[in-house]
C-alpha cells in the first residue's frame, strides 16, 4: 500500500492592510500573483454559490496565479503548462509506480469526463504531473495515461521545477528508498486534485475520493459562470 500525507492546504494568502491617517486611507496593495478584475468577480460568485450549498471544490480565496513550466508532455503539441491556457485544468501530482491513489484518481477523472457533455469536456484538460522524472519518461507516461483516456496529458518534472511550483499548489512528495538500494523506491505524496482556470489561476482543489459526480458538477458550475 502506498503511503501518503493527508492534504492540508498550505496555500499562501494575502491580507489587505488598511491605514487610517488624517481621515483617509491609501489604496490597498495587491500582490501581483493575486487575482483581480474578472478573477475576483468569479470568486465572489463562487463564495455566493458555496453559501447557497453549491459544491465548487475547496475554494482558494483569493485565487493565485500559478507559475508556468516548460517540459515535453505526452502530447507533441504541448511543451509547457501555458500551452493549455484557455482551458480549465484539473491537475493531479503523483507517479506511475503508485499502486493505488494515482490510478484510482485517473479512473475518477475518466468518470468525471463522462459526466460532462462533449462541449463541456472540450473545455477541460486533465493533467497528470509526475514527481518521478527519473523513471516516468514521456514514452512510458503516454501509454499509461492512454489506458484511462488518450486525451489525458502527462508531464514529468524534475525536482528543481517541482520546488519552483510547489508554493502555489502546496503539494507534498518524498521518496522512500528500499533498504540497501538506490534503485527501488516508493514515493509518499499528497492526493489532492487542483483546478486551474483558463488564465492560469489556481481556483480550488478537490480532496481525494471526492465523487466524480461532484467534481463534474463543480466543473459545470465554473464553465457556466466564467
N, C-alpha and C positions, 0 to 999 in steps of 0.2 A: 504494500500500500504506500502510495506516495504521500509524504508529509507536507504540510503547508502551514503558513502563518495566517491566522484569521486576519481579514482585512479591517484595518482601522484607517479611515481616510485621513491622510496626513497632508491634505491639500493646503497650500498657503492661502491666507485670506487677507483682505486689505481693509483697514479701518480709516474712516474719514475723521479728521481732527478739526473740530470747529473752534475757532478762537474768537472771543468777543473782545474787541478792542475799540474804544472810543465809539461804541454804538454800532459798529459794523463788523462784518466777518469777511475774510478773504474767500476767494473761490476755492472749493475743495480740491485737493490734489488727487490725481488718479494715476496709479501705476500703469505704465504703458502696456503691461500684459493683461490688464483688466478690461472687461468688455464695456462698451459704451454704445449709445445710439440704439440701433435696431437690436443689438445683442441684449441690452438692458431691457428693451421692450419685451422680448421673448421671455426673459427671466421673470418679469412682472406677471406675464400671462401664466407662466408655469407655477409661480407661487399661488396665484389665484386658483389654478386647477388643483393643486395639492390641497388647498383649504376646502375645496369642494369635493374632495375624495377621489380625484383622478390620480392614477399612478403614472408618474413620469420618471421613475428611477429615483435614486438618491441625488437630489438636486445640488449642484455646485453654485453657490451664490457669493460673489459674482463668478461667472464663468471665466476660465483662464485660457489664454491663447497658448497652445502647445508649440514646442519647438519643432521645426522641420528636421528631417534627416534624409540623407541620400544613401541609398543602398539598393542593389538589384533585388527585384522581387520575383515571385513565381510567375508574374505576367511580364512579358518582354517590353511592353509599352509603359510600365510603371517602374520608375527608378528613384522615386522619392515619395515621402508621405504627402507632400504638397501636390503631387500629381493627382491626388484624389480630392483636391479642393473642388467644391461644387457638389460633393456627395456627403451625405451623413455617413459616419463611420462607426461601426461597433468593433471595438478593439479588445482582444484578449492577449495576455502576455504569458507564455509558457514554454514548452519544449516538446519535441517529437517523441522522446522516450518516456514521457509521462504516461503512467499506466491507467490513470483514472480521470482526473479533473479536466485535462485538456481534451481528450477525445469526447468526453461526455458534454463538455461545453460546445464543441463543434457540432455534435448531434443536435443540441438545443438550437444552435444557430440555423441549422438546416430547417428545423421545425418553425423557427421564427420567420424565416424567409417564406416558407409555405403558407404561413398565416397571412402574409401580405398579398395584396393584389400585384399583378405583374408590373403595373405602373409604379406602385409604391416600392417594390423590390428593386426596380431600376435606380431608385434614388438613394439606395443604401448599399454600402460596401462593408463586407465582413472581413476584418483584418486580423491575422494571427502573427504576433511578433515573438520570435524565438529568442530566448536568453542563452541558447546553447549553440552559438555560431560555429564552434569547433566541429560539431557533429552534424548540425542541421544545415546542410548546404541547400541552395535553391533547388538543385537537381533532386534532392531527397524530399524536400518540402512539397514540391509540385504534385507528385502522385499521391502523397499522403493527404494533402488537403482535397485533392480531386475525389478521394473516397467519400468525402462528405458533400462537396459541391465544387465543381470546377471553377466557379466564379470567385471562390474564396481566395484571398490574397495573402501571401506569406512573405515576411521579411525576417532575416536572421541578423541581429545586431551584435556588434562586439561590445565589450564591457565599457569602453570609453563612451560610445554612443548611448548605451543604456544609462550610464551615470548622468549623461547630459540631459536626457528626457525624464528621468525618474522624479525630479521635484514636482513637476506638474501633475503627474499621474499618481504618485505616492505608492507605486507598486514595490514589491519585495521579492528578492530571489537570493538563494545561497546554495552553492554546490556542496554536495556531501560525498567526499571521496571514500571509496571502499578501502578498508584497512589493507595496507601494503600495495595499493595500486593507484596510479595516477590516471589510468585509462578508464576505469569503471567508476561511475558516479551517478547519483541521482541529483535532482535539483528541488529544493524546497522553494515554493513560490506562492505568491498571493493568487487569488482565484476570482477576482472581481473583473467585470467587463466595463469598458469605458465608452461613453458616447461623445463623439467629436462632431461638431456641426460643419456645414459646408464651408465656413470661413476659417476653420481651424481652431475653434474654441471648444474646450472641454466643458460640456454641459451637465453631465450626470453620469452616474455609474449604476451598475446592476450587480447585486450580490449573486454569488454562485448559487445555483439551484432555483433562481427566480423562474417561475414557469414561463415557457416560451410565449404563451398567450398574453401574459402580462407585458413582456418585453415588446411584443408586436404591437400591443395596444399603445404603449408609450411611444414607439416609433411613429405610429399612425398619428398620434396627437402632435408630435413635433412637426411632421410633414404638413399637417393641416394648419399649423399656427406659425410657421416660419415666415 
